[in-house]
Amino acid sequence: MIYGFEQFTIDTDRFQLSGPDGLVEAEPQALEFLIHMIRNRGQLVTKDMLHETFWPDRVVSDAALSTLVRNARRLVGDSGEEQRIIATRYGRGFVFRAEVEERKGPEVVGEVMRDAEASARPRVEGAPAIVVLPFEIVGETADAHGLGEGVTEEVMAALARTRWFPLVARNRVRTFLELPPETRHPFRELGATYLVEGGVFRDGDDIRLHLQLTDTEPALHIHVSRHDLSYKGLFRLLDEVSTIVTATIQPEILEAERAKAERVAPESRNAWQEFVLGQHLIAAPDSDANAAARSHFRRALALEPGSGRIHAGLAMTHLWDYKYDWSESAELSLASAARDAERALTLAPDDSWAWSILAICELSLRRFDAAVASAGKAIDVDPASAMAYGCQSWVLAYSGRYEEALTAFDRAMQLSPNDRRRGLWLTGKGISQFGLGDFEGALASARALIALSPNHPSGHRMKCASLASLGRLVEARRASATLMSLLPHHDVAAAVARQPFKTDLGRAYADALKKAGLRSGKPERGPAAPPKVYDPYPVRYATAPDGVRIAWSRIGSGPPLIASVSWIGHLGRGHANPLNNRIVQALAERFTLIQFDHRGMGLSEREIDGTTLRDLARDIETVAKAAELDRFALFAMAHGCAVALDYMEHNPGRVSRLALYGATSTGWRHPEWGETTERTEAIMAIARLGWDAEEPIFRKLTLDAVLPDKTGIDTGWLYEHLRDTIRADVSVRIIESIADFDFRAFLPRIDIPTLVLHSSGDRAVPSDHGKAVAQAIPAARFLEVPSSNHILTQTEPHWRETLGKVMDFLGGT
């Protein structure tokens, strides 16, 4: 029996106490006392009864009983003062007062071993339960029964650690087996769909493991195998047996469940059935299979939103899209993978699959050390996971650690030689062989990958490179033709750039692909001419109420205007900013222009704590005070619009005229934002993985959202500008600060002249949001700008005309 109370469980069959941090070391008599009190819970257990139970043949003082009670309370975090669990009835005895749950039916072993308050649930609800029968031990063994119990315990512990399937508790299995055969019902009466049984046979140091897996519904064996081992100590044997059993039965059950799920009508499938169908398709996908897998995972999530493992599956589909350019934006696919991997690990921190996917995301960003660490964490969480070793092989290969990669590949294949997911592992093996100069071996891996997944481009690409490196150019060109039939727009430079080689192997790989006859595209061109550079802005500093130093500048002459036109500001670089330095100069010709860098960016203080919307608005308060402005015009763009509105709500009467470009009344996490919320969460996830990584994916995604039209823009300069201006963690916090605001009640109270501008093709904030803002402000005018960008830049053909209208408005003309 398993008893649960508060954050503790007692397994009477195993004689174990588990608490929030796992197993609790307990004195046997103290644990026996707890079990006795639980069985008599709610009743007074007198001192005489306890003496008779624990010291039937001896006379002991009440001091011994007091010590026993004190030790029992200590095990469960109770005390004589608190008496939360065990209450004293002075002079009479004790009462167990905590609420107790008796675990009946199929029990999940893993649930007993973890914190009762934890919300992590890697398993998908609806997964079939497994019953593990005691393993038979045959051969030269002094304690065959004890060894059989040990093997069975280790197998169940290993299966529980993977958290793929619930397990029927040992006490129920033992009770079932003790029944007379004629009274036993089929094993499925235990609540189990699959039955695991086996035997360990020993002849000296030679060990043979027999393993059987039975589907209890049709009562048919679905797997029978034998495995030969060498005896190198008892604990080594227990580890090897439990690992083999776990690694062997998991893919077999998944395949059996997939076949069952296919026979269920789509409208009747549960979350588990949708999950196994998706999991099957991503094992060796092409573009269509990957899209179908994502549909299955999304339907599964709709049925069970709290499953970390389903999020991990969804992340894998985005990774395939990124790796093989199966989506409109490869960078957004990688960001989506990072987002869903984060969600998976938040929901299921002990999910090996999610750690492996996170490792691949980190590798894609060329964060090699982090990727290797996450891949290792996946193995630590589940040492029996072939997928974890396979992903580790892939990570190590691209990190230039070829011999280690091959060792990890061999371990993955040893654990699951027929795993459909081995295509990813074969890629790692082939890259390692190519890096070691074993082109014949790389060719063999390529052919194995093609046989596994004929429409998967990795195998064909590796085949081309291997044949070319062997000098077999006729075959290489035929292989290239096959690859081009699968990917008509295949480009060597783009394909190799997306593969995160740490060493110079990427260059050699690209040369071999070109030698095989594959094309390479042209590099992106920068701007035709360098932008005009003005004199650096004079910089001053002011201190915000929370002590943060804010950099600000004053140039020009005329009516005062505070403007944040730099989106991500850096006053030290602004004079050379090709997006807006001419806009700044034009504003300074008509106004006394006040600019500033928000906290956390540019020349303002970088090491900060406060990045709420209110904190950002206080930066305006600080600058206005330092510039000694009583009343002024305000011009804001992008996220600066929300900051401006917050400032105005808390500082009425200070702003004389208001211009907003790209404004919205609600933050991006509000329900009406729909897909934009998911996209923004993805961008934030990739930022957390590496804003300053060698691979500028987050910076590119940010620019794609804010500046989809980059005509005439030196993107290289902008990437470096973003990298030098703001750290990843601050960027994420600022994005978070504009997630939940709601100014819909405040907008009608704005009683000053207001101009709301919005790009007609704005992808970050659709123009309907700007129109809604203008309609809500009584004195507002709306101006739609023919552009797809989220901010006004001087690279657009109509920027002077648009800026002229803004300046005329702000100047009151």
N, C-alpha and C positions, 0 to 999 in steps of 0.2 A: 504494500500500500504506500501511496505517496500522500503526505499531508502538507498542505500549504497554509501559511499564516503570515500576515504582514509581508515582509520581503524574504521570508525563509521557507524552505521546503525540507522535509525529512523523508527520505526513501528508506522504509523499514526493511525492504528486501536487501538493499545494498548497505544498510546501516550507515547512511551518510546524511550529514546536515549541510545544506547549501544556503548561502546568503547572498547579499548584493554583489560581493566580490568573488563569488565562486564557492568552492568547497571550504567548509569550516573545520579545522582540526578540533576534535571533541574528545574529552575523556569518555570512555565507554559507559561508565556508570551515569555520568551526567546526561548523555544522550538517551540512555535507557529511561532515566527519570522523565525527560521531556516526552518520550513516546508514551510512557505510562500515563502522564498527566493529560496528554492529548486524547488518549483513548477514554479518559474519564472526564473530559472537558465539561465545564459548566457545573460539575458536582464537587462537593467538598470531599477531598481525600484526606482522611485524618492522619495524624502522626503515627498512630498505632498501625494503621493499614500500610503506611510506607515502611515502617520498621519491619513488618512481617514480609513485605515484598522484597526489600533490598538486603535485609540482614536476618533471614529466617532462622539461622542457626547460631546467632551471636547476640549478645547484649551490648548495645552501643548507646552512647549518650545522645542527647538532642543536639549536641555540638556537631556530631558527624552529619546529622540530617541537615542542620543549618548550612554546613559547608557544601553539601550536595546541592541544596537549593540555590545557594549563591553561585556555584559553578554553572548550574544550568541557566540561570538568569544571564550570567555573563556571556554565554554562547550566543544568546539572541538579543543582546543589547539592552537587557532589562536590569533593574536594580531593586533593592529593598525599599528605597525611597520612592521610586516611580511605580513599581508593581503594575506595569502596563500589560504584561503577559501572564505572569504568575502572581496571584494575589495571596497575601497571608491572612488567614483568619486566626488571630492571636489566641494561643492556648488550645487551638483545635486542629488546624491543618492548613491546607492550601487548595486554591482553585485555579484552574487554567482558564483565563477569561478572554483570550484573543479569539477572533473568528477563525474557524478552521475550514478549509476546503479539502474534501477527499477527492483525489484524482481517480476517475474511473473511465472505462472504455479505452480506446487507443490513446496512449500517452506519448507526448513528444519529449524524448529524452533531452533534447537540447533546451527545451523550455525550463527544465528543472535546474539547469546549470547556469542560468543567467539572471540578471537583475529583474525582479518582478516589475519594476517601474519602467524598464527600458522599452522604447517603442520600436526598436529595430526588428524587422520581420523579413528576413531574406526570402523565406519560402513563399510560394504563391498558393493562396488558398485554393483548395480543391485538389492539391497534389495527392497522389495515392499513398496510403500507409503501407509500411513494410513490417513484417514480422521476421525476426532472426531467431532461428532455432539453435539450440546448443550444438556446437561443433563436436564431431566425434574425433577422438584421439586414438590412434592405433600405433603400436610400436613400443620401443624401449623407453618407456616413460614411467618414472616412479609414481607420479600422481596424475594419472590420466584425467580424472575428474576435475582436479584443480586446474590443469592446463586447458581443458575444454572450456571451463568457466572463464579463464583468462582470455582465451582467444575470442570467445563470444562477447565479453565485455569490451575488448579493444575494437572489435568490428562495429559494435553499436556506437561506441564513442566516436569512431571515425565517421560513421554515417551521420551521426548527430551534428558533427562539426561542419559538414558540408551544407546542412540545412536545406537540402533539396526535398527530402521526404520526411513525413512524420513516422515515428517508430512506435510499435506496440511495446509497452513497458514489460520488463522481464518478469515482474511478479504475475502479470496476467498470463504470460506464456507458460510459466511454471505451473500455475494453477490449472491451466488448460491441459497440460501434458500429464498432470497427476490424476486427471479424471479417467475412469475406466473407458477403454476404447469404444464400447458400445454407446456411451453417453456423450461422446464428443460430437460436436457439430463440425462442418467444414471450417477450415481456417478463416474463411472470409467472415465467419461469425465474430471473430476477434476484431473486425473492422479493418483487416489488412487485405490489400489487393495483390501484393507480391510476397512471396515466401523465399527467404534466403537460408540455405543450409549447406553444409559441407563437412569435410573431414580432413584431418591432418595426419598423414602417415609418415612414420619415421623409421629409417633403417640406418643406424649409426648417425653420421652427419648429413645424410641425404634426406631431404624433406620433400614430400609431394602433397600439394594442396588440391583437393577436389572441391569444385564449387558448382552449385546448382541454383538457378533462379526459376521460380515457378509463378505463373499467373494463376491465382486461386480461382478466378471466375470461370475460365474453361478447364481449370486443373491441368494445364499443360506446361511442360518445361519450355522456357523461351531462351535459356542459355545453360550450357553445360561446358565446363572447361577444367583443365588441370594445369598446374603450375609447379615447376620443379625449383626447389630452393636448397640452399646449404645452411646447415645449423651453425650459427656464429654467436650463440648466446640466446637466452630466453627472450630478453627484451627486444633484441634485434628481430627475432622471429615474429614476435607479436606485432611489431611495427610493420614488417613486410607483409604479413598475412592481411592485416586490417587495411593496408594501403591497396593491395591487389584487389581485395573484395570490393572496396569502395569504388576504385577506378574502373573496375570491370562492369559492375551492375548498373552504375549511373547511366551510361549511354544506352545500355540495353533497355532499361525501363523507359527512358525518354523516347526511344524509337517505338517501343510497344505503345506508349501513350499517344504518340503522334498518329499511329495507324488507327487507334480508337477514335481520336479527335476528328479525323477526316470523315468518319462515318456518322458524325453528329451534325445535324442541320445547323447552319451558321447562327440562326436566331436562338438556338438552344444551347450553344456552347457557354461554358463558364470561363472564368479568367485563366485557369490552368490550361484548359484545352486550347484557348487562343494563344497562350504563351508557348506551348510546346510546338504548335504549328509554326509560329514565328521563329522559334529557336532552331527548328529544323532547316528553315529556308536560309538563314544567315550563315549556316555552317560552310557552305561553298556557293556563294550567290553569284548571279549575274545582276544586271541592273533591275530587271523586272522582278526577280525573286526577292531582291533587297527591298523594293518598294512594297511588295506583298507582305514581307515580314514586318515592315513598319506598320502596316495596316492592322495586322494581327496584334502586335504589341499595343497599339493605341486602343483597340477594342478591349484588350485585357485590362489596360489601365482604367478605362471607363468603368469596368466592373470592380476593379480593386485598385484605387488610386494610391494606397499606402504601401504597395509592394516595391521594395528596392530592387528585387531581381528583374522585374519587368522594366523598370527604368534602365537597368543595365543592358537589357536586350535592345531597347530603343536606342541607347547610346551607340551600340555596335553598328546599327544600320546607318547612323550618321557618319561613323568612322569609315565604313565602306564607301559611302558617297564621297567623302573627302579624298580617300586614297585613290579612287579610280575615276574621279571627276564625273560623277553621275548626277550632279546637281547644278543648279544655276550659279551657286556661290560655294566653292570648295571651302573657303574660309568660314562661312556661316555654318557649313556642315560640321567642321571641326569644333566650332564653338558650341553647337548644339550637342555634340557628343560630350564635350566637357561639362555642359550644363546637366545632362541626364546622368552622367557618371557621378557628379557631385550629389545630385538628388538620391541616387542609388545608395551612396555611402552614408548620406545623412539618415536614410531610412534603415539601412542595413550595413553598419560599419564592419561586420564580420563576413561580408560577401566577397569571396575570392574573385569572382568574375568582374565585379565592379572595379576592384583594385587593378586587375589586368587592363581593363579598358582605360582607366585613368593613366596607367603607365604608357599606353600607346599615345594618348593625347599629349602627355608630357614629352614623349619622344618626338612627336610631330613638331613640337615647338623647339626641338633641339635642346631640351633641358635633360641632358643625358643622365646626370647623377640622380636627379629626382625620378626619372623613369626607371632606372635600375632599382632604386629603393622601393618604388611602388610595386614593381614586378616581384621583388623579394617578399614584400608584404603579402601579396596574393598567395604565395607559397606558404608563408608562415600561417596564414589563416586556414588554408586547406592543403596540407602536404600531399594529399592524394589526388589533387586536381591536375589532370593532364593538360587542360587548357592553361592553367597557370604556368606550367613549365614551358608549354609551347609559346605563350606570349613572352616569357622571359627569354627564350631563344631568339625571338624576333628583335626584342629590345637590345640584347647583347650583341647581336649581329650588326645592327646599324651603329652601335656604339664602338665598333671596332674590336670587340672582344670575341674573336671568332672561335677559338678553341672552347671557351666557356659556353658559347652559343650552341655548339655542336653537342656538348655534354647535356645541356638542357633539352635539346631536341631528342636525344636518345632516351632521356628519362620520360619525356612526354609519350613517346612511342611505346616505351616499355609499359607504361601505365594504361594506355588505350591505343593499341596498334591499328584499330579499324575506325578510329574516331573521324567523323565527317569533317570536323573542324580543323583537321591537320593541314589544310591548305595554307593557313597562316603560318604554321610551324615550318612547312616546307619552304616558304619564302625565306624565313630566317636561315634555314639550313643552306639554301642555295646561295644566299648572299655571303655567308661565311665561307663556303667552298670557293666562291669566286674571289673573295678577299685573300684566301690562302693560295690562290693560283691553281686550285684543283678544278679546272674547267670541265673535265669529264664528269666529275662528281656533280658540279652545278648543272650540267646538262641532264644528268639522270634525275636530279631533283625537279628540274623544269618539266621533264616529261611526266613524272609522277604527279605533279601539280596539274598539268593539262589533262591527264587521265581522270583525275578527281573532279575537275571543273573545266570542261572544254572551252567555255566562253569567258573564263576569267583571264584578264589581260596579263597578270603577273607572270604566269607560267610561260606564255608566249614571249614576253619581253626578255625573260631570263634565258629562254632558249636561243633567241636571236643573239644576245650578248655572248653566250657560251660558245655557240658555233663560230661566231666571228673571231673570238679569242683563240679558238683551235685552228683557225685558218681554213675552215670549211665554208667558204664564202657562198658557194652555190646554194647549199642547204640554208645558210643564214638568210639569204635573200628570199628564199621560199617561205621561211618562217616569218620574215618581215611582212610579206604579202598577206599572210594569214592574220597577223596582228593588225594590219591596216584595214582588213575587212571587218574586224571587230571594232576598231577605233579609227574611223576614216580621218579624223583630225588629230591623230596622235602626233605629238611634238616632243622630240627628245629632250630639249632643254627644260620644258615645263614638267615632263614626267620625272626626270631625274631630280629637278629642284624640289619636287614634292616628296621625294624619298630622303629621309633625314640622315644622310651619311655623315658621320663624325670625321672620318678620315678622307684622304684623297681618292678613296675608292669610287666615289661618285663620278669624278672626272674620267677615270678609267672605264667605268661602266658606260658613261655617255659616249666615249670614243668608240667602244665596241659596238654600241647600237648604231652609230653613224656608219661604221664600217660595214654593218649588215645592210645598209641602204635606207635606214630610217631618217626622216627629215628633222631639222632643228629650226625653230622659229627665230625671228629677229628680236633683239632686246628692245625693251621699251625706250622710246626717245624722251628726252627731257624737254624743257621749254626751248623755243627757238633762240631766245636771247635772255641774258640774266636780268632780273627785275631791278628797277631803280631802287637805290638805297639812300635813305635820308640820314640826317644827323641823329645820333642816339637821343632818346628822350631823357630829360632831366628826371631823376628819380628821388623821391622823398619817402619817409617812413612814418607811419602812425601806429599807435598801439590800440588794439580792440579791447573792450571791457574784460575779456578773458585772458588778456596778456599776449595775444598773438600779434606779431608785427606784420603790417600790411604795407606793401609797396604801392605808391601812387605817383602820378605825374600830372603836371599842369602845363599846357602849351596853348598858344594862340591867344586871341583877344575877342571880346564880344560878350554876349549873354552867357551865363554859366550853363554848361551841359556836362552831365555825367553820362558817359557812354561805355558800354562793354561790347565792342565790336570785334574783339579778337577771338571769341569763342573760348579757346584755351589760351589764356594770356601769359605773356612773358615780356615785361617791359624792356628787359635787356636785349631782346631780339626783335621787338616789334618794328623798329625802324627799317628792318630788312625783310619783313614778312610779305611774301609775294601775294598773299590773299587780301591784305587790307591796308598796307602802309600808305597807299595813295588815298584811300577812304579817310584815314586818320588825318592826313594833311589837308584834305578838302574840308573836313569838319573844323579843323583848327583855324582855317581862314575866316570862318564866320562866327565861331564860338570860342569862349574860354573853355577849352576841352580838358576835362578831368578823366583820366584813365586810371585803372588800378588792376593789380593782380589779386585774384581771390586767394584766400588762405589755402595753403597746400600746393600752390603752383607758382611758376615764374620766380620772381624775386621776393615774393612774400614768404613768410616763415613756412617751412616744409614739414617740420615735426609738430604735428597738431593732434589734438584730441577731438575737438568739436567740428563736425561737418554737417550739421543739420541745416535745413533750409533757413531756420532762424539765425544760425551762426553766419551763414553766407550773407543774409540780409544785413546783419550787424556790420559786415565789412563796408557796405554802402554808408551806414550810419557813421562809422569811424572816419571814412574818407571825407564825407560831407562836413563833419565837424572840423577835421584838420584843415580843410580848404576854406573854412569859415563861410559856408554857404547857408543862407537862410531858406532860399527858395530857388529851384533850378529845374531845368528840363532834364528828362531822363530817356535814354535810348538804349534798349536791351535786345539781345538776340538769343535764340536757342534756349538753353537752360537758364540763361540770365533773365528771361521773361518771368519765370516763376520767382526768382530772387527779387526782381523789381516789384512784383505784386505783393510779396510778403513785406517788403520794406514799406510800401505805401499803406498797407493795412495797419501797420504798427506806427506809422509816422504820418498821420493825416495832415494835409495842408502844406507839405514841404515841396511837393512836385507841382510845377506849373503846367507842363505839357508832357505827354507820354507817347513814345513810339515803341511798338513791340513788333519784332520780326520773328515769326515761327512760334507764336504763343499757343498755349492750350490752357483750359480751365482746370483740368485734372491731371494727376500724375499717371505715369505709364502703367501702373499696376491696377488701375481701376478697370472694372469688367468691360467697359466699352472699348478698351484698346485691343482686345482679342489677340491676334497673332503677334502684334507688336510687343506684348508682354513677354511672350515666349522668346522672341528674337532678342529682346533686351536682356533677359535672364541669361541667354546663351553668351552674349557679348560680355556680360559681367563674369561669367564662369571662366571664359578664356583669359580675361584680364587677371583673374586671381592666379591662373596658371603661369602667366608670363607676359606682362606689358613690356618688360625690358628684356625679353628673351631675344635670342639671335634672330628667330623667325618672327617678323613683325605682324603676326596675324591679327592680334587685337587692334593694333593701330590701323591696319588696313580695314578691318570691319568698321571701326569707328569712322574712318574717313568715308567708307562706302555709304554709311548711313547719313552722314552730314553733308558729304560732297560727292554724290554719285557722278556728277559731271566734272571731270578733272581736266577738261580741255585747257591746255596752256599752263598747267600746274606742275611744278617740280615735286613729284610725290616723294622722292628721296629726301628732299629738304623737309617736307612736312613730317615724314616719319621720324626723322631725327629731332625735329622741333617738339613733337609730342613726347618723345622719349626723354628729352632734356627738361621738359616743362613740368611734368607731373608724374608721380609714382603710381604704380598699378593700384596699390591699396587705397590711395587717396582718390583715384579716379573712380574706383568701385563705390567708395563711400559717397562721393558726390552724386553718382548716378542713383544710388539708393536714396539720397536726400530728396530727390524729385519724383519718388515713386508714388507717394500716397497723398500729396496735397490735393485740396479741393477748394477752389476760389469761386465756385458758382454762386455762393451767397454774397460774396464780397463785390463781384464785378458790377452789379447794378448800383452800388454805392459810389462808384468812381464818378466824380462830377467835373472832371477837367477835360479839355480837348485831348482826344486820343486817336492815334493812327495805328491801325493793326495791319501789318503787311504779312503776306504768306505766299510762298512759292506754289505755283499751280500743281507742280509734280513732286512736292515734298514727300519723300518716302519715310522719313523719321517721324514726322508729325503731319498726317494728311491735312489738306487745306480746310476740310470741314471743321477741324478744331479751331482754326483761326477765325473762320466765319462765325462760329458760335461765340467766341470771345467778343468779337465786334458787335454782334447782336445783343449781347448781354450788357454792354457798357452804353449808357444813354447817349453820351456825346462822342461816340466813336465813329470813325470812317474806316472802311475796309478797302485795301488795295491788293489785288492779286498780281503777283509778279511772274512773268513768263520764265520759269526756271524749274529745275528739278532739285536744286540744292536747298538745304535747310537754313543756310545763312547767306547773307549778301557778301559777294566777293567781287574784287575788281577784275577778275578773269572773265566775267560774263559780259556779253555784248551790250546789255542795256544798263550796266551798273551806274553810269553817270546820271542817266535819266531817273532811275529809281532813287539814288542818293539825293538828287536835286529836289525831288518831291518831299523826301524826309526832312531835308534842311529847311525848305520853305515852310513846312508845317511846324517844325520845332522853333523856327524863328518868328512864327506868328504872322507870316505873309501868305 
